Amino acid sequence: MSRRVRLLLFAGGLALFAYLLSRIGLAALVAEAAKTGWVFIPILLLYGVVYVCNTAAWMLIMADEPRRPSFRRLYMVTMSGFALNFVTPMVNVGGEPFKIAAVAPWLTTRRAAGSVVIHNGLRVMSFLLSWLTAVLLGFVMLPSDPLTVGLLVLATLVCVTLAAVLLAAHRRGALARMLNVLHRIPLCGRLARALEPRREVLEQMDQQIAQFYHQHPGRFARALALEYLSRAVYMGEYFLIALSIGLIQNVFFVIPFEIGTKEGTLYLLFRMLGLTPQLGVYTAIVTRLRDLIWIGLGLLLVWSAGRSPAPDPSREVAR
């Protein structure tokens, strides 16, 4: 990745990060986090473990590549990609092109893009599995009135259906099929025509995705397990926050990684569980500060994470 691109990403991300701080109010976040005391340190470090799981899963996807980044470099790319995703306006996609460009010097651009697509697919699959875990535990923990049970049954069916669709996409590849669908959707014709010259590349990426699933089922399962573990580790911060404010919980439950507006969602969840709903808002504030610290660290690493490796004269890079 060129110095100019890294500089633009760093400067743009830093500007958006400063905007986030100004809108949220750093003083208020720090004041709320101070209430957690020393427990805020393990809360902060816990997310570093989440990134370890994400990076290890990505490394498994790249295991067959003759030349790939070190775990340390890939960890830095993962952190920076998350930070750029978080500060990208409107849609959280800024980090994915960065990750592709950051590892392309090792894998080639096409295979780097394929590895990112596979990794994102596994992350979505782990998201659905965490949702399914939460829903199944909801049958035990939430009120058993007909409305609640009906919603839980509906959520279970949705999670299972989406997981099956995503698994089918991993088995056969779906990028070229998505392009075919775009041609049929009104108002998407221009986008489909713009992508049509890339059909061959998309078909090659589909082949890469399907090969990973069929030829390496063990690695596929381990990578998915690591992504699911990252979700479980992430939930540990809710226990730590509860511990810091003296809230005793005698059961553990899973809250999906991102489910819309965090403050409002946690407010409702805490209320449904019979806990003080204001604690849900407090929990969200503490996690927002944790997010901001890791985003800042990730943005600082954009410069070094996007640096290209030394050229390998023996390797012919496919474009």
Residue pairs with C-beta under 8 A, 6 or more apart in sequence:
1 98
1 101
1 102
1 105
1 306
1 307
1 308
5 101
5 306
6 302
6 303
6 306
6 307
7 303
9 84
9 98
9 302
9 306
10 299
10 302
10 303
13 83
13 84
13 87
13 94
13 299
13 302
14 299
16 87
16 88
16 89
17 83
17 87
17 292
17 295
17 296
17 299
20 87
20 292
20 295
21 292
24 288
24 292
26 292
28 285
29 285
29 288
29 289
29 292
30 289
32 282
32 285
32 286
32 289
33 40
33 285
33 286
33 289
34 40
35 244
35 245
35 282
36 43
36 240
36 241
36 244
36 245
36 286
37 244
39 240
39 241
39 243
39 244
40 244
40 286
40 290
42 240
43 237
43 240
43 241
43 286
43 287
43 290
44 290
44 293
44 294
46 233
46 234
46 236
46 237
46 240
47 234
47 237
47 290
47 294
48 294
49 230
49 233
50 230
50 233
50 234
51 75
51 78
51 79
51 82
52 75
53 226
53 227
53 229
53 230
53 233
54 78
54 119
54 123
54 226
54 227
54 230
55 71
55 74
55 75
55 78
56 71
56 226
57 119
57 122
57 222
57 223
57 224
57 226
57 227
57 230
58 74
58 78
58 115
58 119
58 223
59 68
59 71
59 74
60 219
60 222
60 223
60 226
61 115
61 118
61 119
61 122
61 212
61 219
61 223
62 68
62 69
62 103
62 107
62 115
63 216
63 219
64 216
65 106
65 107
65 111
66 315
67 106
67 107
67 312
67 315
68 74
68 103
68 106
68 107
69 77
69 102
69 103
69 106
69 309
73 305
74 103
76 301
76 304
76 305
77 98
77 99
77 102
77 103
77 305
77 306
78 99
79 294
79 297
79 298
79 301
79 305
80 95
80 98
80 102
80 298
80 299
80 301
80 302
80 305
80 306
81 95
81 96
81 98
81 99
81 102
81 298
82 95
82 294
82 295
82 298
83 95
83 294
83 295
83 296
83 297
83 298
83 299
83 301
83 302
84 94
84 95
84 98
84 298
84 299
84 302
85 92
85 93
85 94
85 95
85 96
86 92
86 291
86 295
87 94
87 295
87 299
88 94
88 95
96 116
96 120
98 302
98 306
99 112
99 116
100 109
100 112
100 113
100 116
101 109
101 112
101 306
102 305
102 306
103 112
103 115
104 112
105 308
105 309
105 317
106 112
106 309
107 115
108 317
108 318
108 319
109 319
110 201
110 204
110 205
110 318
111 208
113 205
114 204
114 205
114 208
114 209
115 208
117 175
117 205
117 209
118 170
118 208
118 209
118 212
119 223
121 166
121 169
121 170
121 209
122 220
122 223
122 224
122 227
123 227
124 166
125 163
125 166
125 167
125 170
125 224
125 227
126 224
126 227
126 228
126 230
126 231
127 231
127 256
127 257
128 159
128 162
128 163
128 166
129 159
129 163
129 224
129 228
129 231
130 228
130 231
130 232
130 254
130 256
130 257
131 155
131 159
131 256
132 156
132 159
132 160
132 163
133 254
134 253
134 254
134 255
134 256
135 152
135 155
135 156
135 159
136 156
137 253
137 254
138 148
138 152
138 155
138 253
139 149
139 152
141 251
141 253
141 273
142 148
142 152
142 272
142 273
143 272
168 174
169 209
170 209
170 210
170 212
170 213
170 220
171 210
171 213
171 214
172 206
172 210
173 203
173 205
173 206
173 207
173 209
173 210
174 206
174 209
175 202
175 203
175 205
175 206
175 209
176 199
176 202
176 203
176 206
179 192
179 195
179 196
179 199
179 202
182 188
182 189
182 191
182 192
182 195
183 189
183 192
185 192
195 202
212 219
212 220
213 220
231 254
231 256
231 257
232 254
234 257
235 252
235 254
235 255
237 286
237 287
237 290
238 255
238 283
239 249
239 252
241 282
241 283
241 286
241 287
242 248
242 249
242 279
242 283
245 279
245 282
247 275
247 279
255 266
255 269
259 265
262 284
262 287
262 288
263 280
263 281
263 284
263 285
265 280
266 280
266 281
266 283
266 284
267 277
267 278
267 280
267 281
267 284
268 277
268 280
269 280
270 276
270 277
270 279
270 280
270 283
271 277
271 280
